[in-house]
Amino acid sequence: MAEHNILGRSGELLAAEYLESKGYTVLDRNWRCGHKELDLVARSGDTLVVVEVKTRGSACFGNPEDAVDERKIIRTVMAADAYIRRRRLDLDVRFDIVAITENGGQVSVQHIEDAFFPPVECVK
């Protein structure tokens, strides 16, 4: 497995542990439906929380959360729609980002709630 994939997987594990420590219930990790993928799906009360995890080995190339661009948002929203339909869920949905930066042995975890909303073209 490539080094960036190992870093990404370790970030997703760290993000899941972080969310669980905050009282979230992690329902799925790396959920796939065809080409659609969700990093983490969790539940907090009556809210389904779809979490995009971004991990960087350093801050040299910017903040991890900046990598969540419009294209990634649209793909995540479409994947979340597939997840909700397949599970026949009737919950409020929130989209979060967990940004993880490893820098000289120090790990920083930033949880951004309501990081983005579905674009209009996804809501139709």
Jmol script that loads the backbone (N, CA, C; Angstrom):
load data "model"
ATOM      1  N   MET A   1       0.856  -1.180   0.000  1.00  0.00           N
ATOM      2  CA  MET A   1       0.000   0.000   0.000  1.00  0.00           C
ATOM      3  C   MET A   1       0.900   1.239   0.000  1.00  0.00           C
ATOM      4  N   ALA A   2       0.545   2.218  -0.807  1.00  0.00           N
ATOM      5  CA  ALA A   2       1.323   3.452  -0.904  1.00  0.00           C
ATOM      6  C   ALA A   2       1.305   4.214   0.417  1.00  0.00           C
ATOM      7  N   GLU A   3       2.362   4.961   0.650  1.00  0.00           N
ATOM      8  CA  GLU A   3       2.503   5.690   1.919  1.00  0.00           C
ATOM      9  C   GLU A   3       1.346   6.651   2.171  1.00  0.00           C
ATOM     10  N   HIS A   4       0.864   7.352   1.113  1.00  0.00           N
ATOM     11  CA  HIS A   4      -0.247   8.283   1.321  1.00  0.00           C
ATOM     12  C   HIS A   4      -1.531   7.533   1.684  1.00  0.00           C
ATOM     13  N   ASN A   5      -1.691   6.293   1.191  1.00  0.00           N
ATOM     14  CA  ASN A   5      -2.858   5.495   1.574  1.00  0.00           C
ATOM     15  C   ASN A   5      -2.774   5.057   3.029  1.00  0.00           C
ATOM     16  N   ILE A   6      -1.568   4.712   3.464  1.00  0.00           N
ATOM     17  CA  ILE A   6      -1.370   4.324   4.869  1.00  0.00           C
ATOM     18  C   ILE A   6      -1.677   5.517   5.774  1.00  0.00           C
ATOM     19  N   LEU A   7      -1.195   6.696   5.396  1.00  0.00           N
ATOM     20  CA  LEU A   7      -1.458   7.908   6.173  1.00  0.00           C
ATOM     21  C   LEU A   7      -2.963   8.177   6.227  1.00  0.00           C
ATOM     22  N   GLY A   8      -3.637   8.027   5.091  1.00  0.00           N
ATOM     23  CA  GLY A   8      -5.082   8.252   5.039  1.00  0.00           C
ATOM     24  C   GLY A   8      -5.851   7.281   5.918  1.00  0.00           C
ATOM     25  N   ARG A   9      -5.479   6.011   5.871  1.00  0.00           N
ATOM     26  CA  ARG A   9      -6.158   4.992   6.698  1.00  0.00           C
ATOM     27  C   ARG A   9      -5.928   5.262   8.182  1.00  0.00           C
ATOM     28  N   SER A  10      -4.705   5.630   8.536  1.00  0.00           N
ATOM     29  CA  SER A  10      -4.440   5.918   9.951  1.00  0.00           C
ATOM     30  C   SER A  10      -5.220   7.157  10.393  1.00  0.00           C
ATOM     31  N   GLY A  11      -5.373   8.121   9.497  1.00  0.00           N
ATOM     32  CA  GLY A  11      -6.166   9.307   9.804  1.00  0.00           C
ATOM     33  C   GLY A  11      -7.632   8.966  10.014  1.00  0.00           C
ATOM     34  N   GLU A  12      -8.169   8.082   9.184  1.00  0.00           N
ATOM     35  CA  GLU A  12      -9.564   7.685   9.330  1.00  0.00           C
ATOM     36  C   GLU A  12      -9.794   6.942  10.649  1.00  0.00           C
ATOM     37  N   LEU A  13      -8.840   6.089  11.038  1.00  0.00           N
ATOM     38  CA  LEU A  13      -8.941   5.392  12.313  1.00  0.00           C
ATOM     39  C   LEU A  13      -8.896   6.385  13.466  1.00  0.00           C
ATOM     40  N   LEU A  14      -7.972   7.336  13.402  1.00  0.00           N
ATOM     41  CA  LEU A  14      -7.859   8.361  14.443  1.00  0.00           C
ATOM     42  C   LEU A  14      -9.131   9.196  14.518  1.00  0.00           C
ATOM     43  N   ALA A  15      -9.695   9.552  13.358  1.00  0.00           N
ATOM     44  CA  ALA A  15     -10.926  10.345  13.323  1.00  0.00           C
ATOM     45  C   ALA A  15     -12.085   9.568  13.947  1.00  0.00           C
ATOM     46  N   ALA A  16     -12.184   8.274  13.648  1.00  0.00           N
ATOM     47  CA  ALA A  16     -13.251   7.447  14.232  1.00  0.00           C
ATOM     48  C   ALA A  16     -13.111   7.382  15.746  1.00  0.00           C
ATOM     49  N   GLU A  17     -11.897   7.178  16.220  1.00  0.00           N
ATOM     50  CA  GLU A  17     -11.662   7.129  17.672  1.00  0.00           C
ATOM     51  C   GLU A  17     -11.987   8.471  18.320  1.00  0.00           C
ATOM     52  N   TYR A  18     -11.612   9.552  17.652  1.00  0.00           N
ATOM     53  CA  TYR A  18     -11.903  10.892  18.163  1.00  0.00           C
ATOM     54  C   TYR A  18     -13.412  11.095  18.296  1.00  0.00           C
ATOM     55  N   LEU A  19     -14.157  10.766  17.239  1.00  0.00           N
ATOM     56  CA  LEU A  19     -15.618  10.944  17.272  1.00  0.00           C
ATOM     57  C   LEU A  19     -16.258  10.083  18.351  1.00  0.00           C
ATOM     58  N   GLU A  20     -15.800   8.846  18.483  1.00  0.00           N
ATOM     59  CA  GLU A  20     -16.343   7.976  19.529  1.00  0.00           C
ATOM     60  C   GLU A  20     -16.072   8.542  20.917  1.00  0.00           C
ATOM     61  N   SER A  21     -14.906   9.161  21.102  1.00  0.00           N
ATOM     62  CA  SER A  21     -14.578   9.762  22.398  1.00  0.00           C
ATOM     63  C   SER A  21     -15.488  10.955  22.711  1.00  0.00           C
ATOM     64  N   LYS A  22     -16.082  11.534  21.661  1.00  0.00           N
ATOM     65  CA  LYS A  22     -16.998  12.665  21.824  1.00  0.00           C
ATOM     66  C   LYS A  22     -18.453  12.212  21.892  1.00  0.00           C
ATOM     67  N   GLY A  23     -18.687  10.891  21.935  1.00  0.00           N
ATOM     68  CA  GLY A  23     -20.046  10.374  22.102  1.00  0.00           C
ATOM     69  C   GLY A  23     -20.756   9.993  20.817  1.00  0.00           C
ATOM     70  N   TYR A  24     -20.085  10.103  19.684  1.00  0.00           N
ATOM     71  CA  TYR A  24     -20.676   9.686  18.414  1.00  0.00           C
ATOM     72  C   TYR A  24     -20.638   8.164  18.316  1.00  0.00           C
ATOM     73  N   THR A  25     -21.573   7.598  17.581  1.00  0.00           N
ATOM     74  CA  THR A  25     -21.555   6.185  17.262  1.00  0.00           C
ATOM     75  C   THR A  25     -21.145   6.058  15.802  1.00  0.00           C
ATOM     76  N   VAL A  26     -20.017   5.436  15.541  1.00  0.00           N
ATOM     77  CA  VAL A  26     -19.558   5.257  14.167  1.00  0.00           C
ATOM     78  C   VAL A  26     -20.307   4.063  13.582  1.00  0.00           C
ATOM     79  N   LEU A  27     -21.037   4.318  12.508  1.00  0.00           N
ATOM     80  CA  LEU A  27     -21.851   3.285  11.867  1.00  0.00           C
ATOM     81  C   LEU A  27     -21.084   2.567  10.762  1.00  0.00           C
ATOM     82  N   ASP A  28     -20.299   3.304  10.005  1.00  0.00           N
ATOM     83  CA  ASP A  28     -19.547   2.719   8.896  1.00  0.00           C
ATOM     84  C   ASP A  28     -18.255   3.478   8.661  1.00  0.00           C
ATOM     85  N   ARG A  29     -17.249   2.727   8.200  1.00  0.00           N
ATOM     86  CA  ARG A  29     -15.977   3.307   7.769  1.00  0.00           C
ATOM     87  C   ARG A  29     -15.733   2.862   6.345  1.00  0.00           C
ATOM     88  N   ASN A  30     -15.327   3.776   5.499  1.00  0.00           N
ATOM     89  CA  ASN A  30     -15.034   3.492   4.091  1.00  0.00           C
ATOM     90  C   ASN A  30     -16.194   2.775   3.397  1.00  0.00           C
ATOM     91  N   TRP A  31     -17.394   3.310   3.584  1.00  0.00           N
ATOM     92  CA  TRP A  31     -18.577   2.734   2.937  1.00  0.00           C
ATOM     93  C   TRP A  31     -18.517   3.020   1.447  1.00  0.00           C
ATOM     94  N   ARG A  32     -18.774   1.988   0.652  1.00  0.00           N
ATOM     95  CA  ARG A  32     -18.716   2.129  -0.800  1.00  0.00           C
ATOM     96  C   ARG A  32     -20.004   1.652  -1.451  1.00  0.00           C
ATOM     97  N   CYS A  33     -20.318   2.343  -2.545  1.00  0.00           N
ATOM     98  CA  CYS A  33     -21.436   1.970  -3.405  1.00  0.00           C
ATOM     99  C   CYS A  33     -20.982   2.317  -4.819  1.00  0.00           C
ATOM    100  N   GLY A  34     -20.512   1.318  -5.560  1.00  0.00           N
ATOM    101  CA  GLY A  34     -19.934   1.611  -6.872  1.00  0.00           C
ATOM    102  C   GLY A  34     -18.695   2.471  -6.704  1.00  0.00           C
ATOM    103  N   HIS A  35     -18.673   3.607  -7.378  1.00  0.00           N
ATOM    104  CA  HIS A  35     -17.537   4.529  -7.271  1.00  0.00           C
ATOM    105  C   HIS A  35     -17.719   5.540  -6.145  1.00  0.00           C
ATOM    106  N   LYS A  36     -18.846   5.491  -5.477  1.00  0.00           N
ATOM    107  CA  LYS A  36     -19.112   6.440  -4.384  1.00  0.00           C
ATOM    108  C   LYS A  36     -18.495   5.896  -3.096  1.00  0.00           C
ATOM    109  N   GLU A  37     -17.958   6.815  -2.285  1.00  0.00           N
ATOM    110  CA  GLU A  37     -17.362   6.396  -1.017  1.00  0.00           C
ATOM    111  C   GLU A  37     -17.584   7.451   0.051  1.00  0.00           C
ATOM    112  N   LEU A  38     -17.814   6.975   1.265  1.00  0.00           N
ATOM    113  CA  LEU A  38     -17.890   7.841   2.442  1.00  0.00           C
ATOM    114  C   LEU A  38     -16.812   7.386   3.407  1.00  0.00           C
ATOM    115  N   ASP A  39     -16.006   8.328   3.891  1.00  0.00           N
ATOM    116  CA  ASP A  39     -14.937   7.973   4.824  1.00  0.00           C
ATOM    117  C   ASP A  39     -15.508   7.431   6.122  1.00  0.00           C
ATOM    118  N   LEU A  40     -16.361   8.224   6.766  1.00  0.00           N
ATOM    119  CA  LEU A  40     -16.996   7.817   8.017  1.00  0.00           C
ATOM    120  C   LEU A  40     -18.458   8.225   7.998  1.00  0.00           C
ATOM    121  N   VAL A  41     -19.288   7.360   8.550  1.00  0.00           N
ATOM    122  CA  VAL A  41     -20.689   7.699   8.779  1.00  0.00           C
ATOM    123  C   VAL A  41     -20.932   7.438  10.257  1.00  0.00           C
ATOM    124  N   ALA A  42     -21.427   8.446  10.932  1.00  0.00           N
ATOM    125  CA  ALA A  42     -21.635   8.343  12.375  1.00  0.00           C
ATOM    126  C   ALA A  42     -23.035   8.843  12.721  1.00  0.00           C
ATOM    127  N   ARG A  43     -23.383   8.614  13.951  1.00  0.00           N
ATOM    128  CA  ARG A  43     -24.669   9.106  14.440  1.00  0.00           C
ATOM    129  C   ARG A  43     -24.426   9.860  15.737  1.00  0.00           C
ATOM    130  N   SER A  44     -25.099  11.002  15.822  1.00  0.00           N
ATOM    131  CA  SER A  44     -25.075  11.807  17.040  1.00  0.00           C
ATOM    132  C   SER A  44     -26.517  12.169  17.339  1.00  0.00           C
ATOM    133  N   GLY A  45     -27.089  11.496  18.316  1.00  0.00           N
ATOM    134  CA  GLY A  45     -28.506  11.709  18.610  1.00  0.00           C
ATOM    135  C   GLY A  45     -29.352  11.297  17.420  1.00  0.00           C
ATOM    136  N   ASP A  46     -30.189  12.216  16.937  1.00  0.00           N
ATOM    137  CA  ASP A  46     -31.046  11.949  15.784  1.00  0.00           C
ATOM    138  C   ASP A  46     -30.450  12.486  14.488  1.00  0.00           C
ATOM    139  N   THR A  47     -29.146  12.665  14.456  1.00  0.00           N
ATOM    140  CA  THR A  47     -28.487  13.214  13.275  1.00  0.00           C
ATOM    141  C   THR A  47     -27.487  12.210  12.709  1.00  0.00           C
ATOM    142  N   LEU A  48     -27.600  11.992  11.407  1.00  0.00           N
ATOM    143  CA  LEU A  48     -26.617  11.203  10.689  1.00  0.00           C
ATOM    144  C   LEU A  48     -25.499  12.158  10.303  1.00  0.00           C
ATOM    145  N   VAL A  49     -24.281  11.823  10.673  1.00  0.00           N
ATOM    146  CA  VAL A  49     -23.139  12.696  10.416  1.00  0.00           C
ATOM    147  C   VAL A  49     -22.223  12.015   9.404  1.00  0.00           C
ATOM    148  N   VAL A  50     -22.127  12.621   8.235  1.00  0.00           N
ATOM    149  CA  VAL A  50     -21.249  12.136   7.180  1.00  0.00           C
ATOM    150  C   VAL A  50     -19.944  12.915   7.315  1.00  0.00           C
ATOM    151  N   VAL A  51     -18.849  12.177   7.477  1.00  0.00           N
ATOM    152  CA  VAL A  51     -17.576  12.814   7.798  1.00  0.00           C
ATOM    153  C   VAL A  51     -16.550  12.552   6.700  1.00  0.00           C
ATOM    154  N   GLU A  52     -16.039  13.627   6.155  1.00  0.00           N
ATOM    155  CA  GLU A  52     -14.919  13.550   5.219  1.00  0.00           C
ATOM    156  C   GLU A  52     -13.649  13.743   6.046  1.00  0.00           C
ATOM    157  N   VAL A  53     -12.737  12.784   5.959  1.00  0.00           N
ATOM    158  CA  VAL A  53     -11.498  12.838   6.729  1.00  0.00           C
ATOM    159  C   VAL A  53     -10.355  13.217   5.780  1.00  0.00           C
ATOM    160  N   LYS A  54      -9.612  14.233   6.163  1.00  0.00           N
ATOM    161  CA  LYS A  54      -8.444  14.651   5.389  1.00  0.00           C
ATOM    162  C   LYS A  54      -7.238  14.659   6.311  1.00  0.00           C
ATOM    163  N   THR A  55      -6.187  13.958   5.884  1.00  0.00           N
ATOM    164  CA  THR A  55      -4.988  13.815   6.702  1.00  0.00           C
ATOM    165  C   THR A  55      -3.775  14.289   5.910  1.00  0.00           C
ATOM    166  N   ARG A  56      -2.914  15.026   6.571  1.00  0.00           N
ATOM    167  CA  ARG A  56      -1.679  15.506   5.956  1.00  0.00           C
ATOM    168  C   ARG A  56      -0.506  15.196   6.884  1.00  0.00           C
ATOM    169  N   GLY A  57       0.616  14.867   6.278  1.00  0.00           N
ATOM    170  CA  GLY A  57       1.835  14.592   7.042  1.00  0.00           C
ATOM    171  C   GLY A  57       2.504  15.848   7.540  1.00  0.00           C
ATOM    172  N   SER A  58       2.126  17.000   6.960  1.00  0.00           N
ATOM    173  CA  SER A  58       2.638  18.291   7.422  1.00  0.00           C
ATOM    174  C   SER A  58       1.708  19.374   6.885  1.00  0.00           C
ATOM    175  N   ALA A  59       1.920  20.585   7.346  1.00  0.00           N
ATOM    176  CA  ALA A  59       1.101  21.713   6.886  1.00  0.00           C
ATOM    177  C   ALA A  59       1.748  22.433   5.700  1.00  0.00           C
ATOM    178  N   CYS A  60       2.796  21.851   5.136  1.00  0.00           N
ATOM    179  CA  CYS A  60       3.532  22.499   4.036  1.00  0.00           C
ATOM    180  C   CYS A  60       2.659  22.795   2.823  1.00  0.00           C
ATOM    181  N   PHE A  61       1.674  21.961   2.580  1.00  0.00           N
ATOM    182  CA  PHE A  61       0.846  22.133   1.394  1.00  0.00           C
ATOM    183  C   PHE A  61      -0.543  22.651   1.732  1.00  0.00           C
ATOM    184  N   GLY A  62      -0.672  23.322   2.864  1.00  0.00           N
ATOM    185  CA  GLY A  62      -1.947  23.904   3.256  1.00  0.00           C
ATOM    186  C   GLY A  62      -2.695  23.039   4.254  1.00  0.00           C
ATOM    187  N   ASN A  63      -3.826  23.548   4.670  1.00  0.00           N
ATOM    188  CA  ASN A  63      -4.655  22.849   5.636  1.00  0.00           C
ATOM    189  C   ASN A  63      -5.370  21.676   4.962  1.00  0.00           C
ATOM    190  N   PRO A  64      -5.503  20.556   5.662  1.00  0.00           N
ATOM    191  CA  PRO A  64      -6.149  19.391   5.059  1.00  0.00           C
ATOM    192  C   PRO A  64      -7.576  19.680   4.581  1.00  0.00           C
ATOM    193  N   GLU A  65      -8.309  20.464   5.334  1.00  0.00           N
ATOM    194  CA  GLU A  65      -9.710  20.740   4.983  1.00  0.00           C
ATOM    195  C   GLU A  65      -9.854  21.512   3.680  1.00  0.00           C
ATOM    196  N   ASP A  66      -8.795  22.200   3.264  1.00  0.00           N
ATOM    197  CA  ASP A  66      -8.842  22.944   2.003  1.00  0.00           C
ATOM    198  C   ASP A  66      -8.919  22.014   0.790  1.00  0.00           C
ATOM    199  N   ALA A  67      -8.620  20.735   0.990  1.00  0.00           N
ATOM    200  CA  ALA A  67      -8.689  19.759  -0.104  1.00  0.00           C
ATOM    201  C   ALA A  67     -10.122  19.329  -0.404  1.00  0.00           C
ATOM    202  N   VAL A  68     -11.069  19.743   0.421  1.00  0.00           N
ATOM    203  CA  VAL A  68     -12.474  19.407   0.174  1.00  0.00           C
ATOM    204  C   VAL A  68     -13.041  20.501  -0.729  1.00  0.00           C
ATOM    205  N   ASP A  69     -12.936  20.249  -2.022  1.00  0.00           N
ATOM    206  CA  ASP A  69     -13.394  21.225  -3.007  1.00  0.00           C
ATOM    207  C   ASP A  69     -14.831  20.913  -3.455  1.00  0.00           C
ATOM    208  N   GLU A  70     -15.333  21.713  -4.373  1.00  0.00           N
ATOM    209  CA  GLU A  70     -16.721  21.560  -4.821  1.00  0.00           C
ATOM    210  C   GLU A  70     -16.978  20.178  -5.406  1.00  0.00           C
ATOM    211  N   ARG A  71     -16.042  19.679  -6.177  1.00  0.00           N
ATOM    212  CA  ARG A  71     -16.208  18.341  -6.770  1.00  0.00           C
ATOM    213  C   ARG A  71     -16.323  17.274  -5.688  1.00  0.00           C
ATOM    214  N   LYS A  72     -15.476  17.356  -4.651  1.00  0.00           N
ATOM    215  CA  LYS A  72     -15.508  16.384  -3.556  1.00  0.00           C
ATOM    216  C   LYS A  72     -16.815  16.508  -2.781  1.00  0.00           C
ATOM    217  N   ILE A  73     -17.286  17.726  -2.585  1.00  0.00           N
ATOM    218  CA  ILE A  73     -18.556  17.939  -1.879  1.00  0.00           C
ATOM    219  C   ILE A  73     -19.695  17.277  -2.643  1.00  0.00           C
ATOM    220  N   ILE A  74     -19.756  17.487  -3.941  1.00  0.00           N
ATOM    221  CA  ILE A  74     -20.832  16.891  -4.747  1.00  0.00           C
ATOM    222  C   ILE A  74     -20.773  15.367  -4.674  1.00  0.00           C
ATOM    223  N   ARG A  75     -19.587  14.793  -4.795  1.00  0.00           N
ATOM    224  CA  ARG A  75     -19.445  13.331  -4.726  1.00  0.00           C
ATOM    225  C   ARG A  75     -19.848  12.800  -3.350  1.00  0.00           C
ATOM    226  N   THR A  76     -19.500  13.522  -2.303  1.00  0.00           N
ATOM    227  CA  THR A  76     -19.846  13.105  -0.946  1.00  0.00           C
ATOM    228  C   THR A  76     -21.350  13.164  -0.729  1.00  0.00           C
ATOM    229  N   VAL A  77     -21.979  14.220  -1.202  1.00  0.00           N
ATOM    230  CA  VAL A  77     -23.434  14.357  -1.062  1.00  0.00           C
ATOM    231  C   VAL A  77     -24.147  13.245  -1.828  1.00  0.00           C
ATOM    232  N   MET A  78     -23.673  12.931  -3.026  1.00  0.00           N
ATOM    233  CA  MET A  78     -24.282  11.856  -3.811  1.00  0.00           C
ATOM    234  C   MET A  78     -24.115  10.499  -3.111  1.00  0.00           C
ATOM    235  N   ALA A  79     -22.957  10.270  -2.528  1.00  0.00           N
ATOM    236  CA  ALA A  79     -22.719   9.030  -1.793  1.00  0.00           C
ATOM    237  C   ALA A  79     -23.603   8.961  -0.547  1.00  0.00           C
ATOM    238  N   ALA A  80     -23.749  10.085   0.139  1.00  0.00           N
ATOM    239  CA  ALA A  80     -24.613  10.124   1.324  1.00  0.00           C
ATOM    240  C   ALA A  80     -26.061   9.823   0.946  1.00  0.00           C
ATOM    241  N   ASP A  81     -26.510  10.352  -0.190  1.00  0.00           N
ATOM    242  CA  ASP A  81     -27.862  10.071  -0.666  1.00  0.00           C
ATOM    243  C   ASP A  81     -28.036   8.572  -0.903  1.00  0.00           C
ATOM    244  N   ALA A  82     -27.053   7.932  -1.534  1.00  0.00           N
ATOM    245  CA  ALA A  82     -27.113   6.483  -1.768  1.00  0.00           C
ATOM    246  C   ALA A  82     -27.142   5.725  -0.437  1.00  0.00           C
ATOM    247  N   TYR A  83     -26.333   6.162   0.515  1.00  0.00           N
ATOM    248  CA  TYR A  83     -26.285   5.518   1.832  1.00  0.00           C
ATOM    249  C   TYR A  83     -27.654   5.592   2.511  1.00  0.00           C
ATOM    250  N   ILE A  84     -28.239   6.771   2.513  1.00  0.00           N
ATOM    251  CA  ILE A  84     -29.533   6.986   3.175  1.00  0.00           C
ATOM    252  C   ILE A  84     -30.627   6.154   2.511  1.00  0.00           C
ATOM    253  N   ARG A  85     -30.629   6.116   1.202  1.00  0.00           N
ATOM    254  CA  ARG A  85     -31.636   5.330   0.478  1.00  0.00           C
ATOM    255  C   ARG A  85     -31.476   3.836   0.745  1.00  0.00           C
ATOM    256  N   ARG A  86     -30.256   3.336   0.695  1.00  0.00           N
ATOM    257  CA  ARG A  86     -30.016   1.902   0.927  1.00  0.00           C
ATOM    258  C   ARG A  86     -30.372   1.483   2.346  1.00  0.00           C
ATOM    259  N   ARG A  87     -30.124   2.362   3.292  1.00  0.00           N
ATOM    260  CA  ARG A  87     -30.416   2.051   4.705  1.00  0.00           C
ATOM    261  C   ARG A  87     -31.845   2.439   5.109  1.00  0.00           C
ATOM    262  N   ARG A  88     -32.541   3.116   4.186  1.00  0.00           N
ATOM    263  CA  ARG A  88     -33.916   3.595   4.437  1.00  0.00           C
ATOM    264  C   ARG A  88     -33.969   4.402   5.741  1.00  0.00           C
ATOM    265  N   LEU A  89     -33.094   5.382   5.826  1.00  0.00           N
ATOM    266  CA  LEU A  89     -32.988   6.206   7.027  1.00  0.00           C
ATOM    267  C   LEU A  89     -33.837   7.461   6.901  1.00  0.00           C
ATOM    268  N   ASP A  90     -34.355   7.889   8.019  1.00  0.00           N
ATOM    269  CA  ASP A  90     -35.115   9.137   8.087  1.00  0.00           C
ATOM    270  C   ASP A  90     -34.540   9.950   9.246  1.00  0.00           C
ATOM    271  N   LEU A  91     -33.386  10.563   8.979  1.00  0.00           N
ATOM    272  CA  LEU A  91     -32.676  11.346   9.987  1.00  0.00           C
ATOM    273  C   LEU A  91     -32.222  12.663   9.372  1.00  0.00           C
ATOM    274  N   ASP A  92     -32.023  13.648  10.219  1.00  0.00           N
ATOM    275  CA  ASP A  92     -31.346  14.851   9.756  1.00  0.00           C
ATOM    276  C   ASP A  92     -29.928  14.439   9.364  1.00  0.00           C
ATOM    277  N   VAL A  93     -29.354  15.144   8.400  1.00  0.00           N
ATOM    278  CA  VAL A  93     -28.008  14.823   7.927  1.00  0.00           C
ATOM    279  C   VAL A  93     -27.127  16.060   8.055  1.00  0.00           C
ATOM    280  N   ARG A  94     -25.912  15.821   8.502  1.00  0.00           N
ATOM    281  CA  ARG A  94     -24.933  16.889   8.632  1.00  0.00           C
ATOM    282  C   ARG A  94     -23.633  16.419   7.998  1.00  0.00           C
ATOM    283  N   PHE A  95     -22.933  17.341   7.366  1.00  0.00           N
ATOM    284  CA  PHE A  95     -21.654  17.032   6.730  1.00  0.00           C
ATOM    285  C   PHE A  95     -20.529  17.714   7.494  1.00  0.00           C
ATOM    286  N   ASP A  96     -19.620  16.910   8.029  1.00  0.00           N
ATOM    287  CA  ASP A  96     -18.493  17.399   8.815  1.00  0.00           C
ATOM    288  C   ASP A  96     -17.183  17.054   8.120  1.00  0.00           C
ATOM    289  N   ILE A  97     -16.136  17.732   8.531  1.00  0.00           N
ATOM    290  CA  ILE A  97     -14.780  17.385   8.122  1.00  0.00           C
ATOM    291  C   ILE A  97     -13.960  17.178   9.389  1.00  0.00           C
ATOM    292  N   VAL A  98     -13.170  16.118   9.408  1.00  0.00           N
ATOM    293  CA  VAL A  98     -12.150  15.961  10.437  1.00  0.00           C
ATOM    294  C   VAL A  98     -10.817  16.107   9.722  1.00  0.00           C
ATOM    295  N   ALA A  99     -10.097  17.160  10.090  1.00  0.00           N
ATOM    296  CA  ALA A  99      -8.805  17.473   9.482  1.00  0.00           C
ATOM    297  C   ALA A  99      -7.701  17.083  10.458  1.00  0.00           C
ATOM    298  N   ILE A 100      -6.788  16.251   9.981  1.00  0.00           N
ATOM    299  CA  ILE A 100      -5.706  15.753  10.832  1.00  0.00           C
ATOM    300  C   ILE A 100      -4.375  16.146  10.205  1.00  0.00           C
ATOM    301  N   THR A 101      -3.525  16.736  11.030  1.00  0.00           N
ATOM    302  CA  THR A 101      -2.186  17.107  10.575  1.00  0.00           C
ATOM    303  C   THR A 101      -1.173  16.487  11.524  1.00  0.00           C
ATOM    304  N   GLU A 102      -0.250  15.736  10.954  1.00  0.00           N
ATOM    305  CA  GLU A 102       0.857  15.181  11.729  1.00  0.00           C
ATOM    306  C   GLU A 102       2.078  16.043  11.434  1.00  0.00           C
ATOM    307  N   ASN A 103       2.711  16.531  12.477  1.00  0.00           N
ATOM    308  CA  ASN A 103       3.837  17.431  12.288  1.00  0.00           C
ATOM    309  C   ASN A 103       4.887  17.148  13.354  1.00  0.00           C
ATOM    310  N   GLY A 104       5.968  16.503  12.962  1.00  0.00           N
ATOM    311  CA  GLY A 104       7.056  16.226  13.901  1.00  0.00           C
ATOM    312  C   GLY A 104       6.623  15.397  15.092  1.00  0.00           C
ATOM    313  N   GLY A 105       5.781  14.413  14.873  1.00  0.00           N
ATOM    314  CA  GLY A 105       5.316  13.561  15.962  1.00  0.00           C
ATOM    315  C   GLY A 105       4.100  14.100  16.696  1.00  0.00           C
ATOM    316  N   GLN A 106       3.763  15.341  16.467  1.00  0.00           N
ATOM    317  CA  GLN A 106       2.575  15.944  17.063  1.00  0.00           C
ATOM    318  C   GLN A 106       1.392  15.766  16.110  1.00  0.00           C
ATOM    319  N   VAL A 107       0.260  15.371  16.642  1.00  0.00           N
ATOM    320  CA  VAL A 107      -0.930  15.177  15.824  1.00  0.00           C
ATOM    321  C   VAL A 107      -1.984  16.191  16.248  1.00  0.00           C
ATOM    322  N   SER A 108      -2.518  16.887  15.261  1.00  0.00           N
ATOM    323  CA  SER A 108      -3.576  17.861  15.498  1.00  0.00           C
ATOM    324  C   SER A 108      -4.856  17.358  14.846  1.00  0.00           C
ATOM    325  N   VAL A 109      -5.935  17.315  15.611  1.00  0.00           N
ATOM    326  CA  VAL A 109      -7.237  16.891  15.094  1.00  0.00           C
ATOM    327  C   VAL A 109      -8.193  18.069  15.201  1.00  0.00           C
ATOM    328  N   GLN A 110      -8.755  18.457  14.066  1.00  0.00           N
ATOM    329  CA  GLN A 110      -9.733  19.545  14.041  1.00  0.00           C
ATOM    330  C   GLN A 110     -11.040  18.993  13.483  1.00  0.00           C
ATOM    331  N   HIS A 111     -12.103  19.118  14.266  1.00  0.00           N
ATOM    332  CA  HIS A 111     -13.429  18.651  13.853  1.00  0.00           C
ATOM    333  C   HIS A 111     -14.256  19.874  13.464  1.00  0.00           C
ATOM    334  N   ILE A 112     -14.625  19.927  12.186  1.00  0.00           N
ATOM    335  CA  ILE A 112     -15.411  21.051  11.673  1.00  0.00           C
ATOM    336  C   ILE A 112     -16.837  20.564  11.426  1.00  0.00           C
ATOM    337  N   GLU A 113     -17.743  20.942  12.312  1.00  0.00           N
ATOM    338  CA  GLU A 113     -19.146  20.560  12.154  1.00  0.00           C
ATOM    339  C   GLU A 113     -19.811  21.452  11.114  1.00  0.00           C
ATOM    340  N   ASP A 114     -20.808  20.885  10.408  1.00  0.00           N
ATOM    341  CA  ASP A 114     -21.501  21.634   9.345  1.00  0.00           C
ATOM    342  C   ASP A 114     -20.488  22.288   8.405  1.00  0.00           C
ATOM    343  N   ALA A 115     -19.486  21.521   8.002  1.00  0.00           N
ATOM    344  CA  ALA A 115     -18.402  22.052   7.162  1.00  0.00           C
ATOM    345  C   ALA A 115     -18.885  22.491   5.801  1.00  0.00           C
ATOM    346  N   PHE A 116     -19.920  21.824   5.295  1.00  0.00           N
ATOM    347  CA  PHE A 116     -20.488  22.204   4.007  1.00  0.00           C
ATOM    348  C   PHE A 116     -21.930  21.744   3.929  1.00  0.00           C
ATOM    349  N   PHE A 117     -22.642  22.324   2.990  1.00  0.00           N
ATOM    350  CA  PHE A 117     -24.040  21.980   2.746  1.00  0.00           C
ATOM    351  C   PHE A 117     -24.172  21.488   1.327  1.00  0.00           C
ATOM    352  N   PRO A 118     -25.170  20.650   1.047  1.00  0.00           N
ATOM    353  CA  PRO A 118     -25.343  20.168  -0.338  1.00  0.00           C
ATOM    354  C   PRO A 118     -25.554  21.327  -1.299  1.00  0.00           C
ATOM    355  N   PRO A 119     -24.800  21.339  -2.401  1.00  0.00           N
ATOM    356  CA  PRO A 119     -25.018  22.378  -3.408  1.00  0.00           C
ATOM    357  C   PRO A 119     -26.412  22.237  -4.005  1.00  0.00           C
ATOM    358  N   VAL A 120     -26.930  23.313  -4.541  1.00  0.00           N
ATOM    359  CA  VAL A 120     -28.284  23.340  -5.074  1.00  0.00           C
ATOM    360  C   VAL A 120     -28.481  22.244  -6.109  1.00  0.00           C
ATOM    361  N   GLU A 121     -27.485  22.016  -6.986  1.00  0.00           N
ATOM    362  CA  GLU A 121     -27.673  21.015  -8.030  1.00  0.00           C
ATOM    363  C   GLU A 121     -27.789  19.592  -7.470  1.00  0.00           C
ATOM    364  N   CYS A 122     -27.377  19.363  -6.226  1.00  0.00           N
ATOM    365  CA  CYS A 122     -27.511  18.048  -5.608  1.00  0.00           C
ATOM    366  C   CYS A 122     -28.844  17.871  -4.912  1.00  0.00           C
ATOM    367  N   VAL A 123     -29.531  18.958  -4.646  1.00  0.00           N
ATOM    368  CA  VAL A 123     -30.753  18.909  -3.857  1.00  0.00           C
ATOM    369  C   VAL A 123     -31.988  18.679  -4.725  1.00  0.00           C
ATOM    370  N   LYS A 124     -31.866  18.864  -6.010  1.00  0.00           N
ATOM    371  CA  LYS A 124     -33.005  18.740  -6.927  1.00  0.00           C
ATOM    372  C   LYS A 124     -33.662  17.390  -6.852  1.00  0.00           C
TER     373      LYS A 124
END
end "model"
wireframe off; spacefill off
backbone 0.3
color backbone group
